Amino acid sequence: MDPAALPDIQLVRPLEGRVVAVTGAGSGIGRDIVRTFARAGAIAAALDIDEAALELLRNELGCYTGMCDVTDTMSVAEAFSKLDNTLGGLDILVSNAGSGPQGPIGDLALADLRRSFDLNFFGHQIASQTALKIFRRQGRGGTILFNISNQSVNPGKHFGPYGIPKAAVMALMKQYALDHSHEGIRVNGVNAGRIRSGLMTDQMIADRAAARGLTPKEYMSGNLLGVEVTSADVAETFLHLALMDKVNAAVLTVDGGGIATSLR
């Protein structure tokens, strides 16, 4: 067949017209999720607490943006109400916002652990519960996708303040699927490996590598393929899950392959 006769994959927009809200959209994985879903035809709503980062996304993509603190129920309710009214509903939530605090768990101040749970666990619950209300009102189901770190299944030394709430997010994902799939709501998660992002800075990479006795390069490519996984790779994984209409209560791992983090 003449290659010129093949369809241009750039013209394939499988999510044309569907509304996706992405929390923690201002940087790293969240920013690439917005870009990837927008290229797939979705009407992307980028939500974050960083107005400057949101402005950059608006200028780049022309997408809808909204200030949203996922630890604050009123902020989330207002943000989702605005995007609902402006964009005409909601089809997909990518619950992505998070941070990566560190420290020996036995020495950690209780307030610090609670602060991490507020963002890295309860932030997902608040966003999901708010999206569920919109899905129910619309009466056509919906999709919730969680960003679940591989810390949830392969804890790192001194990374408990982040990994423990992330393990709870995996349980949260399964519970939403168990309790709400009969309403036409699919719930899945992405088990993301080590990704350079706003959360995993160069300094954090150096610290985590040192904690495992590795160089930063060894740490970032410490998988079966020996390659570094990027935020764009994770964003593509979220897109695949959004398109898999008969996949539910599943976690898709994207980390270059690691037996310790494998859920296969």
VOBA-1610 file (N, C-alpha, C; in pm, whole numbers, padded with zeros to 5 digits, always signed):
BEGIN
Met+00085-00120+00000Met+00000+00000+00000Met+00088+00124+00000Asp+00044+00224-00076Asp+00115+00350-00080Asp+00108+00416+00058Pro+00225+00446+00123Pro+00222+00509+00256Pro+00140+00637+00258Ala+00134+00705+00143Ala+00058+00830+00139Ala-00092+00805+00157Ala-00135+00680+00132Ala-00277+00648+00144Ala-00318+00612+00287Leu-00217+00595+00374Leu-00248+00560+00512Leu-00301+00681+00587Pro-00392+00660+00681Pro-00446+00773+00758Pro-00338+00838+00842Asp-00346+00968+00855Asp-00253+01043+00940Asp-00297+01025+01085Ile-00213+00962+01166Ile-00254+00934+01304Ile-00274+01063+01382Gln-00213+01173+01335Gln-00233+01300+01404Gln-00377+01348+01390Leu-00448+01294+01290Leu-00586+01335+01269Leu-00685+01248+01346Val-00637+01143+01407Val-00723+01055+01486Val-00740+01117+01625Arg-00863+01153+01657Arg-00891+01220+01784Arg-01000+01142+01857Pro-00961+01033+01925Pro-01059+00939+01980Pro-01142+00995+02096Leu-01098+01106+02155Leu-01174+01163+02266Leu-01241+01294+02226Glu-01265+01311+02098Glu-01323+01433+02047Glu-01448+01475+02125Gly-01443+01595+02182Gly-01558+01651+02250Gly-01579+01607+02393Arg-01501+01511+02441Arg-01519+01465+02579Arg-01441+01556+02674Val-01499+01585+02788Val-01439+01677+02884Val-01358+01601+02988Val-01232+01637+03003Val-01144+01574+03102Val-01090+01680+03196Ala-01102+01656+03325Ala-01044+01743+03426Ala-00919+01677+03482Val-00810+01753+03489Val-00683+01701+03539Val-00640+01784+03659Thr-00626+01722+03774Thr-00576+01795+03891Thr-00423+01789+03892Gly-00362+01888+03956Gly-00216+01895+03956Gly-00163+01910+03814Ala-00234+01991+03733Ala-00205+02000+03591Ala-00094+02098+03556Gly-00045+02172+03653Gly+00046+02282+03622Gly+00187+02242+03587Ser+00228+02120+03618Ser+00367+02083+03593Ser+00378+01932+03576Gly+00496+01889+03526Gly+00531+01748+03523Gly+00429+01660+03455Ile+00391+01552+03523Ile+00299+01454+03468Ile+00164+01518+03433Gly+00112+01600+03523Gly-00018+01662+03499Gly-00020+01746+03374Arg+00085+01824+03352Arg+00093+01908+03232Arg+00094+01823+03105Asp+00169+01712+03107Asp+00174+01625+02989Asp+00043+01550+02969Ile-00029+01521+03078Ile-00161+01460+03064Ile-00255+01555+02989Val-00254+01682+03028Val-00339+01781+02960Val-00303+01788+02812Arg-00174+01796+02780Arg-00131+01802+02641Arg-00175+01679+02563Thr-00156+01561+02623Thr-00187+01436+02555Thr-00336+01421+02529Phe-00418+01453+02628Phe-00562+01440+02611Phe-00615+01545+02513Ala-00556+01664+02514Ala-00597+01767+02419Ala-00567+01724+02277Arg-00450+01662+02255Arg-00415+01612+02121Arg-00512+01503+02077Ala-00568+01430+02173Ala-00663+01324+02141Ala-00804+01376+02122Gly-00821+01510+02124Gly-00950+01570+02096Gly-01032+01607+02216Ala-00985+01575+02337Ala-01061+01606+02458Ala-01063+01757+02484Ile-01168+01800+02549Ile-01175+01936+02601Ile-01112+01931+02739Ala-00989+01979+02749Ala-00912+01962+02872Ala-00933+02078+02968Ala-00958+02043+03093Ala-00968+02141+03201Ala-00851+02119+03295Ala-00757+02212+03295Ala-00636+02202+03377Ala-00661+02270+03511Leu-00646+02194+03620Leu-00671+02244+03755Leu-00543+02238+03836Asp-00513+02347+03908Asp-00391+02352+03988Asp-00401+02469+04084Ile-00306+02477+04177Ile-00300+02591+04267Ile-00200+02696+04220Asp-00130+02666+04111Asp-00026+02754+04059Asp-00080+02831+03939Glu-00120+02956+03962Glu-00181+03036+03856Glu-00083+03062+03742Ala+00044+03085+03774Ala+00143+03112+03670Ala+00158+02992+03577Ala+00161+02872+03635Ala+00171+02750+03554Ala+00048+02731+03468Leu-00068+02762+03523Leu-00192+02750+03446Leu-00194+02849+03330Glu-00141+02968+03351Glu-00137+03067+03244Glu-00050+03018+03128Leu+00061+02952+03160Leu+00147+02897+03056Leu+00071+02793+02973Leu-00008+02708+03042Leu-00087+02608+02970Leu-00194+02673+02883Arg-00258+02776+02935Arg-00358+02849+02856Arg-00297+02905+02729Asn-00178+02965+02745Asn-00112+03026+02629Asn-00068+02920+02528Glu-00026+02802+02579Glu+00023+02697+02491Glu-00089+02625+02418Leu-00195+02590+02492Leu-00299+02502+02438Leu-00433+02570+02417Gly-00450+02686+02480Gly-00581+02749+02476Gly-00685+02673+02554Cys-00640+02592+02649Cys-00732+02507+02725Cys-00797+02583+02841Tyr-00903+02527+02893Tyr-00968+02581+03013Tyr-00877+02557+03132Thr-00865+02655+03220Thr-00787+02638+03342Thr-00866+02689+03462Gly-00836+02633+03578Gly-00904+02676+03699Gly-00818+02653+03822Met-00824+02748+03913Met-00754+02732+04040Met-00827+02628+04123Cys-00752+02535+04182Cys-00815+02428+04259Cys-00717+02371+04360Asp-00752+02381+04487Asp-00676+02319+04596Asp-00750+02193+04636Val-00696+02077+04598Val-00769+01952+04620Val-00782+01914+04767Thr-00709+01982+04856Thr-00723+01954+04999Thr-00838+02032+05061Asp-00900+02119+04983Asp-01006+02208+05032Asp-01136+02173+04959Thr-01232+02120+05033Thr-01357+02075+04970Thr-01429+02189+04899Met-01426+02309+04957Met-01494+02422+04895Met-01425+02464+04766Ser-01292+02462+04766Ser-01217+02496+04646Ser-01247+02397+04534Val-01250+02269+04567Val-01280+02166+04466Val-01423+02182+04414Ala-01517+02202+04504Ala-01657+02217+04463Ala-01673+02336+04369Glu-01608+02446+04400Glu-01618+02566+04316Glu-01552+02543+04180Ala-01434+02481+04181Ala-01362+02458+04056Ala-01440+02366+03963Phe-01498+02258+04019Phe-01571+02163+03936Phe-01704+02221+03890Ser-01767+02303+03973Ser-01891+02368+03933Ser-01866+02463+03816Lys-01756+02538+03822Lys-01723+02631+03714Lys-01694+02559+03584Leu-01615+02451+03590Leu-01583+02381+03465Leu-01706+02310+03411Asp-01790+02262+03500Asp-01914+02196+03459Asp-02003+02294+03383Asn-02020+02412+03439Asn-02106+02514+03376Asn-02045+02568+03248Thr-01912+02582+03246Thr-01845+02641+03131Thr-01832+02544+03016Leu-01797+02419+03047Leu-01766+02320+02944Leu-01882+02225+02915Gly-01988+02235+02993Gly-02106+02155+02965Gly-02102+02014+03020Gly-02028+01994+03130Gly-02026+01863+03192Gly-01887+01811+03215Leu-01877+01681+03245Leu-01750+01616+03273Leu-01761+01469+03236Asp-01660+01418+03166Asp-01658+01278+03126Asp-01548+01199+03195Ile-01433+01262+03220Ile-01317+01193+03274Ile-01250+01280+03379Leu-01216+01221+03491Leu-01131+01286+03591Leu-00999+01213+03596Val-00889+01286+03580Val-00757+01231+03607Val-00710+01295+03737Ser-00714+01218+03844Ser-00678+01266+03977Ser-00528+01248+03996Asn-00455+01357+03982Asn-00311+01350+03970Asn-00234+01430+04074Ala-00296+01530+04134Ala-00223+01622+04224Ala-00156+01547+04338Gly-00034+01590+04371Gly+00037+01526+04482Gly+00169+01593+04509Ser+00233+01552+04617Ser+00367+01598+04651Ser+00442+01480+04713Gly+00575+01493+04727Gly+00655+01380+04773Gly+00739+01406+04895Pro+00677+01422+05012Pro+00755+01445+05133Pro+00835+01321+05174Gln+00945+01343+05243Gln+01033+01234+05283Gln+01066+01244+05432Gly+01118+01136+05485Gly+01163+01133+05623Gly+01141+00997+05686Pro+01223+00959+05784Pro+01203+00832+05855Pro+01067+00833+05924Ile+00988+00732+05901Ile+00849+00734+05946Ile+00839+00740+06098Gly+00935+00679+06168Gly+00928+00680+06314Gly+00962+00814+06376Asp+01026+00900+06299Asp+01064+01032+06349Asp+00975+01143+06296Leu+00881+01108+06211Leu+00801+01208+06142Leu+00697+01269+06234Ala+00687+01401+06230Ala+00583+01468+06308Ala+00446+01428+06255Leu+00354+01402+06345Leu+00221+01359+06305Leu+00155+01461+06212Ala+00181+01588+06239Ala+00122+01693+06155Ala+00171+01683+06011Asp+00298+01643+05994Asp+00353+01630+05860Asp+00290+01512+05785Leu+00268+01402+05856Leu+00204+01287+05793Leu+00059+01319+05756Arg-00010+01388+05845Arg-00148+01427+05816Arg-00153+01521+05695Arg-00054+01610+05685Arg-00049+01702+05572Arg-00031+01625+05441Ser+00053+01522+05445Ser+00072+01441+05326Ser-00055+01365+05290Phe-00123+01309+05389Phe-00248+01239+05363Phe-00353+01335+05307Asp-00355+01459+05356Asp-00453+01556+05305Asp-00441+01572+05155Leu-00317+01579+05105Leu-00296+01598+04961Leu-00292+01465+04886Asn-00212+01371+04934Asn-00183+01249+04858Asn-00287+01139+04874Phe-00382+01156+04965Phe-00494+01063+04974Phe-00628+01136+04970Phe-00652+01222+05068Phe-00783+01286+05075Phe-00809+01378+04956Gly-00703+01434+04897Gly-00721+01514+04777Gly-00784+01433+04665His-00743+01307+04653His-00802+01218+04552His-00947+01186+04584Gln-00975+01164+04712Gln-01112+01134+04753Gln-01204+01253+04729Ile-01159+01373+04764Ile-01243+01491+04747Ile-01273+01515+04599Ala-01170+01507+04514Ala-01190+01528+04371Ala-01281+01421+04312Ser-01261+01296+04351Ser-01341+01187+04296Ser-01487+01196+04339Gln-01508+01230+04465Gln-01644+01241+04517Gln-01719+01354+04446Thr-01647+01463+04418Thr-01708+01576+04349Thr-01740+01540+04204Ala-01648+01470+04137Ala-01673+01427+04000Ala-01791+01329+03995Leu-01801+01242+04094Leu-01908+01143+04098Leu-02045+01210+04098Lys-02056+01322+04167Lys-02184+01394+04171Lys-02223+01443+04032Ile-02125+01490+03956Ile-02153+01536+03819Ile-02191+01417+03731Phe-02115+01307+03742Phe-02146+01187+03663Phe-02289+01141+03690Arg-02328+01140+03815Arg-02462+01093+03850Arg-02569+01185+03792Arg-02546+01315+03800Arg-02644+01409+03747Arg-02660+01393+03597Gln-02549+01367+03529Gln-02553+01352+03384Gln-02620+01221+03341Gly-02602+01117+03425Gly-02667+00989+03398Gly-02607+00910+03283Arg-02480+00936+03251Arg-02418+00861+03142Arg-02284+00799+03183Gly-02265+00783+03313Gly-02142+00723+03363Gly-02026+00820+03358Gly-01906+00764+03361Gly-01786+00848+03361Gly-01664+00764+03391Thr-01549+00830+03392Thr-01423+00761+03416Thr-01340+00838+03518Ile-01284+00765+03614Ile-01191+00823+03711Ile-01060+00748+03699Leu-00952+00823+03682Leu-00818+00765+03671Leu-00729+00826+03778Phe-00663+00739+03855Phe-00577+00784+03965Phe-00430+00771+03928Asn-00349+00867+03970Asn-00204+00855+03961Asn-00156+00784+04087Ile-00113+00659+04070Ile-00069+00577+04184Ile+00080+00551+04168Ser+00158+00594+04262Ser+00304+00577+04254Ser+00345+00433+04281Asn+00462+00393+04225Asn+00512+00259+04257Asn+00558+00249+04402Gln+00562+00363+04472Gln+00588+00358+04616Gln+00477+00284+04690Ser+00362+00272+04626Ser+00249+00203+04688Ser+00274+00053+04701Val+00361-00002+04614Val+00387-00145+04617Val+00534-00178+04643Asn+00620-00078+04631Asn+00764-00099+04654Asn+00818+00017+04736Pro+00794+00019+04867Pro+00832+00134+04950Pro+00981+00162+04945Gly+01013+00291+04942Gly+01153+00333+04945Gly+01191+00383+05084Lys+01316+00364+05119Lys+01364+00410+05249Lys+01340+00560+05265His+01283+00597+05377His+01254+00736+05414His+01150+00801+05320Phe+01077+00720+05246Phe+00976+00775+05156Phe+00835+00737+05201Gly+00824+00691+05325Gly+00694+00652+05378Gly+00590+00762+05381Pro+00629+00889+05412Pro+00529+00995+05415Pro+00454+01011+05283Tyr+00517+00969+05173Tyr+00454+00972+05042Tyr+00393+00837+05005Gly+00468+00730+05027Gly+00426+00598+04982Gly+00305+00544+05056Ile+00294+00572+05185Ile+00182+00518+05263Ile+00047+00572+05214Pro+00030+00704+05197Pro-00097+00750+05141Pro-00119+00703+04998Lys-00011+00684+04922Lys-00028+00634+04785Lys-00078+00489+04786Ala-00034+00409+04882Ala-00088+00274+04895Ala-00238+00280+04925Ala-00277+00379+05004Ala-00418+00397+05033Ala-00495+00439+04908Val-00432+00514+04818Val-00498+00555+04694Val-00527+00433+04606Met-00437+00336+04606Met-00465+00214+04530Met-00590+00144+04586Ala-00602+00139+04717Ala-00721+00081+04778Ala-00844+00165+04745Leu-00827+00297+04743Leu-00937+00387+04710Leu-00988+00360+04568Met-00895+00343+04475Met-00932+00314+04336Met-01018+00188+04328Lys-00974+00083+04395Lys-01048-00043+04391Lys-01186-00028+04455Gln-01193+00051+04562Gln-01320+00068+04630Gln-01420+00145+04544Tyr-01372+00248+04475Tyr-01461+00321+04384Tyr-01514+00230+04275Ala-01426+00147+04220Ala-01471+00054+04117Ala-01574-00044+04172Leu-01548-00095+04292Leu-01638-00192+04355Leu-01774-00131+04385Asp-01773-00008+04433Asp-01898+00054+04479Asp-01976+00125+04370His-01911+00167+04260His-01979+00256+04166His-01976+00212+04021Ser-01918+00096+03992Ser-01916+00050+03853Ser-02057+00024+03800His-02149-00014+03887His-02285-00041+03842His-02354+00086+03792Glu-02294+00201+03820Glu-02347+00328+03771Glu-02283+00368+03638Gly-02207+00277+03578Gly-02142+00307+03452Gly-02014+00384+03467Ile-01954+00376+03585Ile-01832+00452+03613Ile-01714+00356+03618Arg-01617+00377+03530Arg-01494+00298+03529Arg-01389+00369+03611Val-01314+00291+03688Val-01211+00348+03777Val-01085+00266+03765Asn-00977+00330+03723Asn-00849+00263+03705Asn-00736+00351+03757Gly-00616+00295+03759Gly-00501+00371+03806Gly-00377+00344+03724Val-00284+00438+03729Val-00155+00422+03666Val-00049+00413+03775Asn+00027+00304+03770Asn+00138+00281+03863Asn+00264+00337+03796Ala+00291+00464+03823Ala+00402+00532+03755Ala+00533+00508+03829Gly+00637+00487+03751Gly+00770+00468+03807Gly+00837+00600+03840Arg+00968+00601+03835Arg+01045+00721+03868Arg+01042+00819+03752Ile+00978+00933+03775Ile+00955+01030+03668Ile+01010+01166+03709Arg+01093+01227+03625Arg+01135+01365+03649Arg+01014+01455+03634Ser+00984+01531+03737Ser+00865+01615+03734Ser+00878+01723+03838Gly+00769+01801+03853Gly+00768+01901+03958Gly+00778+01837+04096Leu+00729+01712+04108Leu+00738+01639+04234Leu+00878+01581+04252Met+00927+01511+04150Met+01058+01447+04159Met+01163+01537+04094Thr+01216+01629+04172Thr+01315+01724+04124Thr+01452+01657+04116Asp+01549+01728+04056Asp+01685+01675+04048Asp+01741+01648+04187Gln+01708+01735+04284Gln+01758+01715+04419Gln+01695+01592+04483Met+01565+01572+04460Met+01500+01454+04515Met+01557+01328+04451Ile+01582+01333+04321Ile+01641+01217+04254Ile+01776+01183+04315Ala+01857+01287+04341Ala+01987+01265+04403Ala+01972+01204+04542Asp+01875+01253+04618Asp+01852+01203+04754Asp+01804+01058+04751Arg+01707+01028+04661Arg+01653+00893+04654Arg+01759+00794+04605Ala+01842+00839+04509Ala+01950+00753+04459Ala+02048+00721+04571Ala+02083+00822+04649Ala+02177+00802+04760Ala+02119+00707+04864Ala+01987+00716+04887Ala+01923+00628+04985Ala+01930+00482+04942Arg+01943+00457+04811Arg+01951+00320+04760Arg+02093+00284+04716Gly+02189+00374+04742Gly+02328+00346+04708Gly+02354+00345+04559Leu+02283+00431+04483Leu+02294+00435+04338Leu+02330+00575+04291Thr+02377+00586+04167Thr+02393+00716+04104Thr+02255+00759+04055Pro+02235+00890+04033Pro+02106+00934+03979Pro+02068+00865+03849Lys+02165+00845+03758Lys+02136+00779+03631Lys+02093+00635+03654Glu+02162+00564+03743Glu+02126+00425+03774Glu+01987+00420+03837Tyr+01959+00515+03923Tyr+01830+00518+03992Tyr+01715+00538+03892Met+01730+00634+03800Met+01623+00667+03708Met+01603+00560+03600Ser+01706+00483+03570Ser+01693+00379+03469Ser+01701+00239+03529Gly+01671+00231+03659Gly+01681+00102+03728Gly+01560+00014+03704Asn+01542-00029+03580Asn+01431-00117+03545Asn+01480-00221+03446Leu+01395-00315+03409Leu+01437-00426+03324Leu+01484-00381+03187Leu+01429-00270+03137Leu+01471-00220+03006Leu+01594-00129+03016Gly+01626-00084+03137Gly+01739+00005+03154Gly+01719+00141+03091Val+01594+00189+03090Val+01563+00317+03028Val+01494+00408+03130Glu+01503+00538+03106Glu+01432+00633+03191Glu+01292+00656+03133Val+01191+00646+03218Val+01053+00670+03178Val+01021+00818+03200Thr+00948+00877+03107Thr+00920+01020+03113Thr+00774+01047+03151Ser+00748+01173+03184Ser+00611+01213+03215Ser+00520+01196+03093Ala+00575+01213+02973Ala+00495+01192+02852Ala+00454+01045+02838Asp+00542+00953+02879Asp+00508+00810+02877Asp+00391+00782+02971Val+00393+00845+03088Val+00285+00825+03185Val+00154+00883+03131Ala+00163+01000+03068Ala+00043+01063+03011Ala-00020+00974+02905Glu+00062+00912+02821Glu+00010+00820+02718Glu-00060+00701+02782Thr-00008+00657+02896Thr-00070+00544+02967Thr-00208+00582+03018Phe-00221+00703+03071Phe-00353+00750+03113Phe-00449+00754+02995Leu-00400+00800+02881Leu-00486+00806+02762Leu-00533+00666+02722His-00441+00569+02722His-00481+00432+02688His-00590+00381+02782Leu-00574+00407+02911Leu-00676+00362+03006Leu-00810+00430+02981Ala-00805+00557+02944Ala-00930+00630+02917Ala-01004+00570+02799Leu-00929+00511+02705Leu-00989+00457+02584Leu-01032+00311+02597Met-00988+00244+02704Met-01018+00102+02721Met-01152+00085+02793Asp-01259+00084+02715Asp-01394+00089+02772Asp-01431-00031+02857Lys-01361-00143+02839Lys-01396-00263+02916Lys-01288-00300+03017Val-01201-00205+03048Val-01101-00225+03153Val-01146-00149+03277Asn-01152-00218+03390Asn-01203-00157+03512Asn-01134-00217+03634Ala-01116-00136+03738Ala-01052-00179+03862Ala-00911-00231+03837Ala-00842-00170+03742Ala-00709-00217+03701Ala-00604-00110+03728Val-00481-00157+03748Val-00367-00068+03761Val-00269-00102+03649Leu-00237-00003+03567Leu-00143-00022+03456Leu-00008+00037+03494Thr+00094-00047+03491Thr+00227-00006+03535Thr+00309+00047+03418Val+00371+00162+03438Val+00462+00218+03336Val+00591+00261+03407Asp+00690+00171+03402Asp+00815+00197+03473Asp+00935+00131+03407Gly+00918+00086+03283Gly+01027+00017+03216Gly+01044-00127+03258Gly+00959-00172+03350Gly+00966-00311+03397Gly+01043-00323+03526Gly+00974-00365+03630Gly+01038-00389+03759Gly+00961-00493+03834Ile+01024-00604+03867Ile+00953-00712+03934Ile+00898-00666+04069Ala+00975-00583+04140Ala+00931-00538+04271Ala+00808-00450+04264Thr+00788-00382+04150Thr+00674-00293+04136Thr+00566-00351+04045Ser+00584-00473+04004Ser+00494-00532+03905Ser+00363-00576+03969Leu+00253-00538+03901Leu+00122-00586+03942Leu+00064-00676+03834Arg+00149-00717+03739Arg+00102-00795+03627Arg+00068-00937+03672
//
